[in-house]
Amino acid sequence: MSRQSSPSRLESSATQLAIEGMSCASCVGRVERVLTAQPGVEQASVNLATERATVIGDVNADALAHAVTAAGYPTKVFVAAAQTRQQQQQKKQQHYQSLKRNVILAILLTLPLFLLEMTMHSSAAFQLWLNQHISTSHRWYIEALLSTLVLAGPGRQFYRLGLPALWHRAPDMNSLVAIGTLAAWGYSLVATFAAHWLPAQSVHVYYEAAAMVVSLVLLGRLLEARAKGKTSQAIQRLLQLQPNIAHRWHDEQSEDVATETLQLGDVVEVRPGEKIPIDGEVLVGNSHVEESMISGEPLAVSKQPGDTLTGGTVNQQGYLRFTVTATGENTVLAQIVSAVEQAQAAKLPIQGLVDKITLWFVPSVLIAALLTFIGWLCFDPQSTISLAIVNAVAVLIIACPCAMGLATPTSIMVATGRAAEQGILFRQGQALQQLRETTLIAFDKTGTLTEGHPAMTDLQPAQGFTAEQVLAYLAAVERFSEHPLARAIVTAADRQHVEKLPANDFSAIAGMGVSATVNLHQVNIGAQRYMHSLNIDCSTLDELAVQYAKQGKSPFYLAIDNQLAGIVAVADPIKESSRSVIKQLHKQGITVALVTGDHQLTAQAVAQQLAITQVIADVKPQGKVDAIKAWQQQQYTVSFVGDGINDAPALASAHVGIALGSGTDIAMESADVVLMSDRLDNVLNALHLSRMTMRNIHQNLFWAFIYNLILIPVAAGILYPPFGILLSPILAAGAMALSSVFVLANALRLTRVRLGN
């Protein structure tokens, strides 16, 4: 099945909303139901970890935001801009600080309650002393006041959000906490102020339980918010790469201006050791720029006039002056951040099962709590109404849809951020799951497995000549030619600093070769048939020429004054990383194929060197698509790696399209994953990260589901008949808070996944 047919693929035209107030998977389900009910909405996906919704369809964004706000979740249309992201980050920080204040206040008010009850139950002497100095009724009055302050102050958010959700028949985590704490608090009030309404043996108070539940749940949310902040640290680090100040060059001098005020065509200077503030093209200067934060490539890249610069990278020792070529959301850095955010907002196919379960989870918990209450009253004559309420409250409190809602999106957030730091850009979040399932990877040849430009690979002088002499004569003639093979020879000569010899009378013979006069010597360069037409004997080097040809190289001869002087071979060299990557893929049991438009012999030569057995050559772009579809029909999960315009259809047709960042914009737009450098090692890193992410998600989901499956029955009292064990609401609240924190902490382990360079 082609990736194009996947319904969860995000489109660039999708509307994004920033949503506040969601606390669990049930909130996500409710918001999604509100959105899908709006006119024009074809698909709506809500992400708890990023607190955003992505809506596809012909919609009115403001109307969508209004509908979700009316449902109890303040919402705004999200615009991908640095200022918007900064405002959103400030709101999150403000929310965290507010939550922190509420937690501190709740603990200060709850601590006396907790210490009082704990000391009374653990020390008979203290209980006797307390009863002598403070009557039970007065002690309950104090406890009622403290617990009411906790519920009405720090805990009011549970009732403000949870009770309306219950009223609208869309209960969420807030509803469970609200019902549970109000039940314990309300029962205690009755026991305090209207004890005659209850059987004598049932007059107990649970003020400390209600207050402790609120305090522990708030503490859990504080820890959760802190962990959530860490999951988005990768994006924050990316945003911080761009310096705030730039040196704009004006009237032959520089002036410091805010980077965001730069416009297209402005000239900016960068001094040694400074960060490049924005994308541009070098006008003046030579330097080396460290681009590892963008591409993951550790080696600095040489820059000279005409070369491109990327904002956020670091200029090393030279001075550069450049003209601005992109601003705002059009810069490379902004596009990377936008793509990471888009991937983080995606839902993996595995999330579908979670959504179906959480749709019924909270209503099921409410029913379970009701059955617990009825069961204790009906089936255990020894129990009291207070015991039935306590166990029902424990069921409500211990249930945790938060963990289920966070299990998948937090892992995606951390993984895509970690990948971006390594130079791997997941443009589609679902690629994280599909990449792990890959059974066949097809590579384009030119620019993907090979360097993408001809280079001199071999030079063998004939007897009586030296290699330096042969290269000098070759370069002297080829400087007159614009042919790519000629450029390869000249480049090799310049790199080796061979002597530049004067040449004239240059002539090109179509399909044969070239000739010129160099240092008064007649020089001819060309294929074997050209040498034969000149009656030059090449027999001493013919065997070497055949060997070069079998290796996919282009051999040609040099003759000086009608005497064979040497042979040279030019080829598109295989990348240094290609061999090790292909070898590792074979070890992992993944089938590797080569799909190229090049000649069959050339493709076979490259494939042989890389131990690739499946080769499809001489194909046009549609032929690459046909090959991918054929493999898909054979039940392969196909990933395709390419970099050119002609690779775009194949990248879009594969289950996962992987484009090299050194390739064309069209190729990268068609891909699910972009490798920001041209090294293939990141194919292995992307595969490894995909596997680790899916393993992490499975761990999270297992914990979230098994936690609820085991502890809800325990809270209901299933262990009481055989072992006499009951779970108090306080312990239930602690366990519930820890479950979400555990899921987040487990997801954060992905930041430590070891990736190769």
Secondary structure, DSSP 8 states (H G I E B T S, - for coil): --GGG-TT---TT-EEEEE----SHHHHHHHHHHHHTSTTEEEEEEETTTTEEEEEES--HHHHHHHHHHTT--EEE----HHHHHHHHHHHHHHHHHHHHHHHHHHHHHHHHHHHHHHHHH-HHHHHHHHHHS-HHHHHHHHHHHHHHHHHTTTHHHHHHHHHHHHTT---HHHHHHHHHHHHHHHHHHHHH-GGGS-GGG----HHHHHHHHHHHHHHHHHHHHHHHHHTHHHHHHHTTS-SEEEEEETTEEEEEEGGG--TT-EEEE-TT-B--S-EEEEE--EEEE-HHHH---S-EEE-TT-EE-TT-EE-SS-EEEEE---GGGSHHHHHHHHHHHHHT---TTHHHHHHHHHHHHHHHHHHHHHHHHHHHHH-TT--HHHHHHHHHHHHHH--HHHHHHHHHHHHHHHHHHHHHTTEEESSTTHHHHHHT--EEEE-IIIIIB-SS-EEEEEEE-TT--HHHHHHHHHHHHTT---HHHHHHHHHHHHTT-----EEEEEEETTTEEEEEETTEEEEEE-HHHHHHTT---HHHHHHHHHHHHTT-EEEEEEETTEEEEEEEEE--B-HHHHHHHHHHHHTT-EEEEE-SS-HHHHHHHHHHHT--EEE-S--HHHHHHHHHHHHHTT--EEEEE-SGGGHHHHHHSSEEEEETTS-HHHHHH-SEEESSS-THHHHHHHHHHHHHHHHHHHHHHHHHHHHHHHHHHHHTTTHHHH-----HHHHHHHHHHHHHHHHHHHHGGGG-----
